[in-house]
């Protein structure tokens, strides 16, 4: 092949010019190189950008607000710093791309993990750097396509001087940024339910959890502060049910036998009163980085509780425009039990109690505990027995009972007779009755799995009863199932 300059020498000048123009045009319109965020690699952004900074210095009267940032996109906030003389009175709100609801709206202290009404303490994590002498720094990437606003609002009784710097990157006008948008939600229960669970987040859509703060102030002195049942993640019930289950509250944050004042990039304790059995208050954080918890249709996160004060902040990213998958799933269930189970043969052979056949669940008795039936609503197709059966335990209250089973009963209404498939996700053993007749059994001894049972729904109300066992398995006694009703295609 002749050298390239000889090829151009043999061409007419207009033809060579056209080829060069096409080459430059293709280069100019090539997709920009993308790089992953160092802290949260699922966020990918253009490698080329213009650096911008927005600064503010205002005296913010009580009841007034100031926009620390109000810019057009596409772009991404990479860091913001705030200091104020009355920071505890400030509320932060973040909105992007014309979303109908704020993506973040809480007090400044809550957003930065200053919980239980404490004075600011040092936080040395990957996305949040809090310097106790009033330096609030966030390194969460906040991508936006068309617009981004960060607002501070003075909710206190005094005027507050505010200084801020927001560093953000502006991308080319034709750039399409990642669809993930930053969210944060604060929750509290004071006190929480004795031997119940507290909801940190129930999320629709596709995204991932970036991290959390969790705080406990102890009132229940019967047992150690961290014996609250750990964390339960119920993921993608509509599309691909699977679970994550933790050992104990302190284990989630990389500690053992308590939470101590010790910090790292991804996990740590920033505040603690007392140690080990005498621990009375904790504030801990966990950020996931490359270990981010992904979900494609939904996610529910709960922590076990006792009658203590709890506060939490959950940080996550989610697609704003992702449509929520619509599935048929019973919403309201009656939970009854639990009952002791010794082996699979006993579980399989046990008949449906007559009262459940008649939709009349009754009180149960397990190890001296009398428990009445409980009405609960499912969450994203999930029914979690832990919400009903940790109550009234004494002694070590860290986990729900095992080597037992319980019943969940509901009604499926159908306008016509139809053939459907029950898609059921669970671990351990499950037995299913429809209109009083056994229709199938699932046995998942090696962890959570999804099974299907074909059934026929009659016209009107159909009585569905599910019996689910619980044992000490690889999901650490996760005692939940997902139920979706799917029409069978003939």
HUGIBEL-V394995 format. One record per pair of residues at least 6 apart in sequence whose ideal C-beta (glycine too) atoms are under 8 Angstrom apart, sorted by the first residue. I is the first residue (numbers start at 1). J is the second residue. Records with the same first field share a line. If there is no record, write none. Layout:
BEGIN
I->J ; J
END
This chain:
BEGIN
8->16
11->19
32->46 ; 47 ; 48 ; 171 ; 172 ; 175
33->46 ; 47 ; 48
34->44 ; 45 ; 46 ; 47
35->44 ; 45 ; 46 ; 47
36->42 ; 43 ; 44
37->43 ; 44 ; 45 ; 141
39->126 ; 127 ; 139 ; 141 ; 287 ; 289
40->127 ; 140 ; 141 ; 208 ; 210 ; 289 ; 292 ; 317
41->289 ; 290 ; 292
42->180 ; 208 ; 292 ; 294 ; 317
43->141 ; 143 ; 178 ; 180 ; 317
44->178
45->76 ; 141 ; 143 ; 169 ; 171 ; 177 ; 178
46->171 ; 172 ; 175 ; 177
48->171 ; 172
49->75 ; 76 ; 169 ; 170 ; 171
50->169 ; 170
51->167 ; 169
52->71 ; 75 ; 167 ; 168 ; 169 ; 170
53->165 ; 166 ; 167 ; 168
54->68 ; 69 ; 71 ; 165 ; 166 ; 168
55->164 ; 165 ; 166
56->66 ; 68 ; 162 ; 163 ; 164
57->161 ; 162 ; 163 ; 164
58->66 ; 161 ; 162
59->159 ; 160 ; 161 ; 162
60->66 ; 84 ; 90 ; 152 ; 154 ; 159 ; 160 ; 161 ; 162
61->154 ; 159
62->89 ; 154 ; 155 ; 156 ; 157 ; 158 ; 159
63->154 ; 155
64->153 ; 154
65->151 ; 152 ; 153 ; 154
66->151 ; 152 ; 162
67->149 ; 150 ; 151
68->80 ; 82 ; 150 ; 151 ; 152 ; 164 ; 166
69->77 ; 80 ; 148 ; 149 ; 150 ; 166 ; 168
70->147 ; 148 ; 149
71->147 ; 148 ; 168 ; 170
72->146 ; 147
73->97 ; 144 ; 145 ; 146 ; 147 ; 148 ; 170 ; 171 ; 177
74->143 ; 144 ; 145 ; 146 ; 170 ; 171 ; 172 ; 173 ; 175 ; 176 ; 177
75->143 ; 144 ; 148 ; 168 ; 169 ; 170 ; 171 ; 177
76->141 ; 142 ; 143 ; 144 ; 168 ; 169 ; 171 ; 177
77->141 ; 142 ; 144 ; 148 ; 150 ; 166 ; 167 ; 168
78->139 ; 141 ; 167 ; 168 ; 169
79->137 ; 138 ; 139 ; 166 ; 167
80->137 ; 138 ; 150 ; 164 ; 165 ; 166 ; 167
81->135 ; 136 ; 137 ; 164 ; 165 ; 166
82->90 ; 108 ; 136 ; 152 ; 162 ; 163 ; 164
83->134 ; 135 ; 136 ; 162 ; 163 ; 164
84->90 ; 108 ; 134 ; 152 ; 160 ; 161 ; 162 ; 163
85->134 ; 160 ; 161
86->154 ; 156 ; 158 ; 159 ; 160
87->108 ; 109 ; 120 ; 134 ; 136 ; 160
88->107 ; 108 ; 109 ; 156
89->154 ; 155 ; 156 ; 157 ; 158 ; 160
90->107 ; 108 ; 152 ; 153 ; 154 ; 155 ; 156 ; 160 ; 162
91->105 ; 106 ; 107 ; 108 ; 152 ; 153 ; 154 ; 155
92->104 ; 105 ; 106 ; 107 ; 108 ; 111 ; 150 ; 151 ; 152 ; 153
93->102 ; 104 ; 105 ; 149 ; 150 ; 151 ; 152 ; 153
94->102 ; 103 ; 104 ; 105 ; 142 ; 148 ; 149 ; 150 ; 151 ; 182 ; 184
95->102 ; 103 ; 148 ; 149 ; 151
96->103 ; 142 ; 143 ; 144 ; 145 ; 147 ; 148 ; 149 ; 181 ; 182 ; 320
97->144 ; 145 ; 146 ; 147 ; 148 ; 181 ; 320
98->146 ; 147
99->181 ; 320
103->181 ; 182 ; 183 ; 184
104->111 ; 182 ; 183 ; 184
106->184 ; 185 ; 186 ; 313
107->155 ; 186
108->136 ; 152
109->115 ; 120
110->186 ; 311 ; 313
111->138 ; 184 ; 186 ; 313
112->120 ; 123 ; 128 ; 130 ; 136 ; 138
113->123 ; 128 ; 130 ; 213 ; 270 ; 283 ; 285 ; 313
114->120 ; 121 ; 130
115->213 ; 215 ; 271 ; 283 ; 311 ; 313
116->215 ; 217 ; 271 ; 281 ; 283 ; 309 ; 311
118->271 ; 283
119->132
120->130 ; 132 ; 134 ; 136
121->130 ; 132 ; 270 ; 271 ; 283
122->130 ; 131 ; 132 ; 263 ; 270
123->129 ; 130 ; 263 ; 268 ; 270 ; 285
124->263 ; 264 ; 265 ; 268
125->211 ; 263 ; 264 ; 265 ; 266 ; 268 ; 285 ; 287
126->139 ; 265 ; 266 ; 287 ; 289
127->138 ; 139 ; 140 ; 210 ; 211 ; 287 ; 315
128->137 ; 138 ; 139 ; 140 ; 285
129->135 ; 137 ; 139
130->136 ; 137
131->137
140->182 ; 210 ; 315
141->182
142->148 ; 182
143->177 ; 178 ; 180 ; 181 ; 182
144->177 ; 181
145->176 ; 177
148->168
150->166
152->162 ; 164
154->160
171->177
179->319 ; 320 ; 321 ; 322
180->207 ; 208 ; 317 ; 318 ; 319
181->317 ; 318 ; 319 ; 320
182->315 ; 317
183->315 ; 316 ; 317 ; 318
184->313 ; 314 ; 315 ; 316
185->200 ; 201 ; 313 ; 314
186->311 ; 312 ; 313
187->198 ; 199 ; 200 ; 201 ; 311 ; 312 ; 313 ; 314
188->309 ; 310 ; 311 ; 312
189->198 ; 305 ; 309 ; 310
190->309 ; 310 ; 311
191->219 ; 307 ; 308 ; 309
192->198 ; 305 ; 306 ; 307 ; 308 ; 309 ; 310
193->305 ; 307 ; 391
194->220 ; 305 ; 306 ; 307 ; 391
195->229 ; 304 ; 305 ; 306 ; 390 ; 391 ; 392 ; 393 ; 397
196->304 ; 305 ; 387 ; 390 ; 391
197->229 ; 232 ; 302 ; 303 ; 304 ; 305 ; 384 ; 386 ; 387 ; 390
198->302 ; 303 ; 305 ; 310 ; 312
199->300 ; 301 ; 302
200->212 ; 214 ; 301 ; 302 ; 303 ; 312 ; 314
201->209 ; 299 ; 300 ; 301 ; 314 ; 316
202->298 ; 299 ; 300 ; 301 ; 379 ; 380
203->295 ; 298 ; 299 ; 300 ; 316 ; 318
204->297 ; 298 ; 324 ; 380
205->297 ; 298 ; 318 ; 319 ; 322 ; 324
206->295 ; 296 ; 297 ; 318 ; 319 ; 322
207->294 ; 295 ; 299 ; 316 ; 317 ; 318 ; 319
208->288 ; 292 ; 293 ; 294 ; 295 ; 316 ; 317
209->288 ; 292 ; 293 ; 295 ; 299 ; 301 ; 314 ; 315 ; 316
210->287 ; 288 ; 292 ; 315 ; 316 ; 317
211->285 ; 286 ; 287 ; 288 ; 315
212->285 ; 286 ; 312 ; 313 ; 314 ; 315
213->283 ; 284 ; 285 ; 311 ; 312 ; 313
214->249 ; 252 ; 253 ; 283 ; 284 ; 285 ; 286 ; 303 ; 310 ; 311 ; 312
215->271 ; 281 ; 282 ; 283 ; 284 ; 309 ; 310 ; 311 ; 312
216->225 ; 228 ; 249 ; 281 ; 282 ; 308 ; 309 ; 310
217->280 ; 281 ; 308 ; 309 ; 310
218->225 ; 279 ; 280 ; 281 ; 308
219->307 ; 308 ; 309
220->306 ; 307 ; 308
222->306 ; 394 ; 395 ; 397
223->306 ; 395 ; 396 ; 397 ; 398
224->258 ; 276 ; 277 ; 279
225->249 ; 258 ; 279 ; 280 ; 282 ; 308
226->248 ; 249 ; 250 ; 257 ; 258 ; 259 ; 279 ; 282 ; 398
227->248 ; 249 ; 306 ; 396 ; 397 ; 398
228->248 ; 249 ; 303 ; 304 ; 305 ; 306 ; 308 ; 397 ; 398
229->248 ; 249 ; 303 ; 304 ; 305 ; 386 ; 390 ; 397 ; 398 ; 399 ; 400
230->245 ; 246 ; 247 ; 248 ; 249 ; 251 ; 252 ; 303 ; 304 ; 398 ; 399 ; 476
231->244 ; 245 ; 246 ; 249 ; 252 ; 301 ; 302 ; 303 ; 304
232->243 ; 244 ; 245 ; 246 ; 301 ; 302 ; 303 ; 304 ; 384 ; 386 ; 478 ; 480
233->243 ; 244 ; 245 ; 293 ; 299 ; 300 ; 301
234->241 ; 243 ; 299 ; 300 ; 301 ; 379 ; 380 ; 382 ; 384 ; 480 ; 482
235->241 ; 242 ; 243 ; 244 ; 293 ; 295 ; 298 ; 299 ; 300
236->242 ; 295 ; 296 ; 297 ; 298 ; 299
237->297 ; 298 ; 300 ; 329 ; 379 ; 380 ; 381 ; 382 ; 425 ; 482 ; 484
238->297 ; 298 ; 325 ; 327 ; 329 ; 380 ; 381 ; 484
239->296 ; 297 ; 325
240->296 ; 297 ; 450
241->381 ; 382 ; 425 ; 448 ; 450 ; 482
242->425 ; 448
243->427 ; 448 ; 475 ; 478 ; 480
244->293 ; 475
245->475 ; 476 ; 477 ; 478
246->252 ; 476
247->476
248->398
249->303 ; 304
250->256 ; 257 ; 258 ; 259 ; 282 ; 284
252->284 ; 286
253->259 ; 267 ; 268 ; 269 ; 284 ; 285 ; 286
254->264 ; 266 ; 267 ; 268 ; 286
255->262 ; 269 ; 284
257->276
258->272 ; 275 ; 276 ; 279 ; 282
259->269 ; 272 ; 279 ; 282 ; 284
260->269 ; 272 ; 275
261->269 ; 270 ; 271 ; 272
262->268 ; 269
263->269 ; 270
265->287 ; 289
266->286 ; 287 ; 288 ; 289 ; 291
267->284 ; 285 ; 286 ; 287
268->284 ; 285
269->282 ; 283 ; 284
270->283 ; 284 ; 285
271->281 ; 282 ; 283
272->279 ; 281 ; 282 ; 283
273->279 ; 280 ; 281 ; 282
274->280 ; 281
287->315
293->299
297->324 ; 325 ; 380
298->324 ; 380
299->380
300->379 ; 380 ; 382
301->314
302->384 ; 386 ; 387
303->310 ; 312
304->386 ; 390 ; 398
306->397
327->381 ; 484 ; 485 ; 486
328->484 ; 485 ; 486
329->378 ; 381 ; 483 ; 484 ; 485
330->378 ; 410 ; 411 ; 412 ; 464 ; 483 ; 485
331->377 ; 378
332->375 ; 376 ; 377 ; 378 ; 410
333->375 ; 376 ; 377 ; 378 ; 383 ; 408 ; 409 ; 410
334->359 ; 361 ; 373 ; 374 ; 375 ; 408 ; 409 ; 410
335->361 ; 373 ; 374 ; 375 ; 376 ; 383 ; 385 ; 388 ; 389 ; 406 ; 407 ; 408
336->356 ; 361 ; 362 ; 364 ; 373 ; 374 ; 406 ; 407 ; 409
337->364 ; 366 ; 371 ; 389 ; 404 ; 405 ; 406 ; 407
338->364 ; 366 ; 371 ; 385 ; 389 ; 401 ; 404 ; 405 ; 406 ; 470
339->364 ; 366 ; 404 ; 405 ; 406
340->366 ; 403 ; 404
341->347 ; 403 ; 404 ; 405 ; 469
342->403
344->429 ; 443
347->405 ; 429 ; 431 ; 467 ; 469
348->429 ; 431 ; 441
350->431 ; 467
352->433 ; 436 ; 438 ; 465
353->362 ; 407
355->361 ; 362
356->407 ; 409 ; 433 ; 465
357->433 ; 436 ; 463 ; 465
359->409 ; 411 ; 463
361->373 ; 407 ; 409
362->373
363->370 ; 371 ; 372 ; 373
364->370 ; 371
365->371
366->401 ; 404
367->401
369->392 ; 393
371->388 ; 389 ; 391 ; 392
374->387 ; 388
376->383 ; 384 ; 387 ; 388
378->483
381->482 ; 483 ; 484
382->480 ; 481 ; 482
383->408 ; 466 ; 480 ; 481 ; 482 ; 483
384->479 ; 480
385->400 ; 406 ; 408 ; 468 ; 470 ; 479 ; 480
386->400 ; 479 ; 480
388->406
389->400 ; 401 ; 406 ; 479
390->397 ; 399 ; 400
393->401
399->476 ; 477
400->470 ; 477 ; 479
401->470
402->470 ; 471 ; 472 ; 477
403->470 ; 471
404->469 ; 470
405->429 ; 467 ; 468 ; 469 ; 470
406->467 ; 468 ; 470 ; 479
407->465 ; 466 ; 467
408->465 ; 466 ; 468 ; 481
409->463 ; 464 ; 465 ; 466
410->464
411->461 ; 462 ; 463 ; 464
412->457 ; 461 ; 462 ; 464 ; 485
413->460 ; 461 ; 462
414->457 ; 458 ; 459 ; 460 ; 462
415->459
416->459
417->456 ; 457 ; 458 ; 459
418->456 ; 457 ; 487
419->454 ; 455 ; 456 ; 457 ; 487 ; 488 ; 490
420->454 ; 455 ; 456 ; 457 ; 485 ; 486 ; 487 ; 488
421->452 ; 453 ; 454 ; 455 ; 485 ; 486 ; 487 ; 488
422->432 ; 439 ; 440 ; 452 ; 453 ; 454 ; 455 ; 464 ; 483 ; 484 ; 485 ; 486
423->450 ; 451 ; 452 ; 482 ; 483 ; 484 ; 485 ; 486
424->430 ; 432 ; 442 ; 450 ; 451 ; 452 ; 453 ; 466 ; 481 ; 482 ; 483
425->448 ; 449 ; 450 ; 451 ; 481 ; 482
426->442 ; 444 ; 448 ; 449 ; 451 ; 468 ; 480 ; 481 ; 482
427->444 ; 447 ; 448 ; 449 ; 473 ; 475 ; 478
428->444 ; 445 ; 468 ; 469 ; 470 ; 471 ; 473
429->441 ; 442 ; 443 ; 444 ; 468 ; 469
430->441 ; 442 ; 443 ; 444 ; 451 ; 466 ; 467 ; 468 ; 469 ; 481
431->438 ; 440 ; 441 ; 466 ; 467
432->438 ; 439 ; 440 ; 441 ; 442 ; 453 ; 464 ; 465 ; 466 ; 467
433->439 ; 463 ; 464 ; 465 ; 466
434->455 ; 457 ; 462 ; 463 ; 464 ; 465
435->458 ; 462 ; 463
436->463
439->453 ; 455
440->451 ; 453 ; 455
442->449 ; 451 ; 453
444->451
445->473
446->474
447->473 ; 474 ; 475
448->475 ; 478
450->482
454->488
466->481 ; 483
468->479 ; 481
470->477 ; 479
471->477
END
